[in-house]
């Protein structure tokens, strides 16, 4: 009966197994294959070859020259900036970016994710109703005290510093935004469709956010 190594679960034969060296070598090679750093020309070549990836797999892509790993749900380039489209929701009626832009970038180094979000409202943007939340690029781990992300909201009457708070202490996938609801306010309140600094959002207004957190 073939046994496996205690750490990597690689197969090795027993004296009582059938003396079939090619078969035993094939089993060992297949066991090692998925545990090495895989090498492919592009992400498309990788995805075509690895049709059922498992969490922890690592692959080098010649183009664009990055090392990527599989989280269990997606391939992420290690240490390289990736693009993503953040979700944008509100507590009552969800907004829609319309002809504005909603973009994000992120980089994962070890268990740390750095991210930025840029929202530019357009003429056809609808603002929904209720408090806003924006999506994180990668699910957060145990955050230990809810780290604050920082940003700025630029409207017609000026710029407001805003802070952002993850939606949960563990496994957060989104964050809320907080800032001055009026120009004279010294207290941060949760922001949403009502705008900031006592002014409603209009086309051309911008929200920028950046932060760092631990991933799951």
C-alpha positions as CSV (number, residue, x, y, z in Angstrom):
1,X,0.0,0.0,0.0
2,X,1.5,3.3,-1.1
3,X,2.2,5.8,1.7
4,X,2.7,9.6,1.6
5,X,5.3,11.9,3.2
6,X,4.1,13.6,6.4
7,X,4.5,17.2,5.2
8,X,3.8,17.4,1.5
9,X,1.8,14.2,1.1
10,X,4.1,12.9,-1.7
11,X,3.5,9.2,-2.5
12,X,6.2,6.6,-2.1
13,X,5.8,2.8,-2.6
14,X,6.1,0.0,0.0
15,X,8.0,-3.3,-0.5
16,X,4.6,-5.0,-0.9
17,X,3.6,-2.8,-3.8
18,X,3.7,-3.9,-7.4
19,X,7.2,-3.5,-8.8
20,X,6.3,-0.9,-11.4
21,X,9.0,1.8,-11.4
22,X,7.5,4.0,-14.1
23,X,4.1,4.1,-12.3
24,X,5.7,5.0,-9.0
25,X,7.9,7.7,-10.6
26,X,4.8,9.1,-12.4
27,X,2.9,9.3,-9.1
28,X,5.8,11.1,-7.4
29,X,6.3,13.5,-10.3
30,X,2.6,14.4,-10.4
31,X,2.6,15.0,-6.7
32,X,5.6,17.3,-6.9
33,X,4.3,19.1,-10.1
34,X,1.6,21.2,-8.4
35,X,3.9,22.1,-5.5
36,X,6.7,23.7,-7.6
37,X,6.8,27.2,-9.0
38,X,4.9,26.8,-12.2
39,X,6.2,28.7,-15.3
40,X,4.0,30.0,-18.2
41,X,4.4,32.6,-20.9
42,X,1.1,34.4,-20.0
43,X,-1.9,34.3,-17.6
44,X,-3.9,32.7,-20.5
45,X,-1.4,29.9,-20.8
46,X,-1.4,29.3,-17.1
47,X,-5.2,29.2,-16.9
48,X,-5.4,26.8,-19.8
49,X,-2.9,24.5,-18.2
50,X,-4.2,24.8,-14.6
51,X,-7.9,24.3,-14.9
52,X,-8.5,23.4,-11.3
53,X,-6.0,25.5,-9.2
54,X,-5.9,25.0,-5.4
55,X,-5.0,27.6,-2.8
56,X,-1.2,28.1,-2.4
57,X,-0.2,27.4,-6.0
58,X,2.5,29.7,-7.3
59,X,3.2,30.5,-11.0
60,X,5.7,32.7,-12.8
61,X,4.4,34.6,-15.9
62,X,7.1,35.6,-18.4
63,X,4.7,38.4,-19.5
64,X,4.4,40.7,-17.6
65,X,7.3,39.2,-15.5
66,X,5.4,38.6,-12.2
67,X,5.0,35.9,-9.6
68,X,1.4,35.0,-8.9
69,X,-0.3,32.9,-6.3
70,X,-3.8,31.4,-6.1
71,X,-5.8,32.5,-3.0
72,X,-8.5,29.9,-3.4
73,X,-10.7,32.1,-5.5
74,X,-8.3,34.1,-7.8
75,X,-4.8,34.4,-9.0
76,X,-3.0,37.5,-7.6
77,X,0.3,39.0,-8.8
78,X,2.7,39.2,-5.8
79,X,4.1,42.6,-5.2
80,X,2.8,44.0,-8.5
81,X,0.0,46.5,-8.8
82,X,-3.2,45.0,-10.1
83,X,-6.3,46.8,-11.3
84,X,-9.8,46.1,-10.0
85,X,-13.3,47.7,-10.1
86,X,-14.5,48.4,-6.6
87,X,-18.1,47.8,-5.8
88,X,-20.1,50.9,-4.8
89,X,-23.3,50.4,-2.7
90,X,-25.6,52.4,-0.5
91,X,-27.7,51.3,2.5
92,X,-31.1,52.1,0.8
93,X,-30.7,52.5,-3.0
94,X,-27.4,51.6,-4.8
95,X,-25.7,54.3,-6.9
96,X,-24.5,53.9,-10.4
97,X,-21.3,55.4,-11.8
98,X,-22.8,56.0,-15.3
99,X,-20.4,58.0,-17.4
100,X,-18.1,58.6,-14.5
101,X,-15.1,56.4,-13.6
102,X,-14.7,54.0,-10.6
103,X,-11.3,52.4,-10.6
104,X,-9.0,50.7,-8.1
105,X,-5.4,49.3,-7.9
106,X,-3.9,47.0,-5.3
107,X,-0.7,45.1,-4.5
108,X,-0.4,42.1,-2.2
109,X,3.0,41.5,-0.5
110,X,2.9,38.5,1.8
111,X,-0.3,39.0,3.9
112,X,-0.4,42.8,3.4
113,X,-2.6,44.5,0.8
114,X,-2.0,48.1,-0.3
115,X,-4.9,49.6,-2.3
116,X,-6.1,52.8,-3.9
117,X,-9.6,53.8,-5.1
118,X,-10.5,56.7,-7.4
119,X,-14.1,57.8,-8.0
120,X,-14.8,60.6,-10.6
121,X,-18.5,61.4,-10.9
122,X,-20.0,62.0,-14.3
123,X,-23.0,63.8,-15.7
124,X,-25.0,60.5,-15.8
125,X,-23.9,59.3,-12.4
126,X,-26.8,58.5,-10.1
127,X,-26.0,58.8,-6.3
128,X,-28.6,56.4,-4.8
129,X,-29.7,57.0,-1.2
130,X,-28.2,56.1,2.1
131,X,-24.6,55.7,3.4
132,X,-21.9,54.5,1.0
133,X,-19.7,51.5,1.0
134,X,-16.8,50.6,-1.4
135,X,-15.4,47.1,-2.0
136,X,-12.0,46.0,-0.9
137,X,-9.9,44.2,-3.6
138,X,-9.1,41.2,-1.4
139,X,-11.0,39.8,1.6
140,X,-9.5,41.1,4.8
141,X,-8.2,38.9,7.6
142,X,-8.4,39.5,11.3
143,X,-7.9,43.3,11.4
144,X,-7.5,43.8,15.1
145,X,-9.0,47.2,15.8
146,X,-10.4,48.1,12.4
147,X,-7.6,50.1,10.7
148,X,-8.6,53.4,9.2
149,X,-8.1,54.1,5.5
150,X,-7.6,57.8,4.5
151,X,-8.8,59.8,1.6
152,X,-10.1,63.1,0.3
153,X,-13.5,64.2,-1.2
154,X,-13.2,67.2,-3.6
155,X,-16.5,69.0,-4.2
156,X,-17.3,72.5,-5.5
157,X,-16.9,74.2,-2.1
158,X,-13.5,72.6,-1.2
159,X,-11.8,69.4,-0.1
160,X,-12.7,67.3,2.9
161,X,-10.5,64.8,4.6
162,X,-12.3,61.5,4.9
163,X,-11.6,58.3,6.9
164,X,-12.8,54.8,6.0
165,X,-13.6,51.9,8.2
166,X,-13.8,48.2,7.2
167,X,-17.3,46.7,7.6
168,X,-16.1,43.9,9.9
169,X,-13.1,43.1,12.2
170,X,-12.6,39.8,10.3
171,X,-13.4,38.9,6.7
172,X,-14.3,42.4,5.6
173,X,-15.0,42.8,1.9
174,X,-16.0,46.5,2.0
175,X,-15.6,49.7,3.9
176,X,-17.7,52.8,4.8
177,X,-16.6,56.4,4.5
178,X,-16.7,59.1,7.2
179,X,-16.2,62.9,7.1
180,X,-17.7,66.3,7.8
181,X,-21.3,66.5,6.7
182,X,-21.1,70.3,6.8
183,X,-18.4,72.9,6.4
184,X,-18.7,73.9,10.0
185,X,-18.8,70.4,11.5
186,X,-15.9,69.2,13.6
187,X,-17.4,65.7,13.9
188,X,-17.0,62.9,11.3
189,X,-20.3,61.3,10.3
190,X,-20.9,58.4,7.9
191,X,-21.1,59.8,4.4
192,X,-23.3,58.8,1.5
193,X,-25.7,60.3,-1.1
194,X,-26.1,63.5,0.9
195,X,-22.6,64.6,-0.2
196,X,-19.9,66.2,2.0
197,X,-19.3,69.6,3.5
198,X,-23.0,70.3,3.2
199,X,-22.8,70.1,-0.6
200,X,-24.3,67.4,-2.9
201,X,-22.0,65.6,-5.3
202,X,-22.1,66.7,-8.9
203,X,-20.3,65.8,-12.1
204,X,-16.5,66.3,-11.9
205,X,-16.4,65.8,-8.1
206,X,-13.7,63.3,-7.0
207,X,-13.2,60.8,-4.1
208,X,-9.7,59.3,-3.6
209,X,-9.0,56.7,-1.0
210,X,-5.9,54.7,-0.1
211,X,-5.1,52.2,2.6
212,X,-3.3,49.1,3.9
213,X,-4.6,46.0,5.7
214,X,-4.0,42.4,6.4
215,X,-5.5,39.9,4.0
216,X,-7.3,36.6,5.0
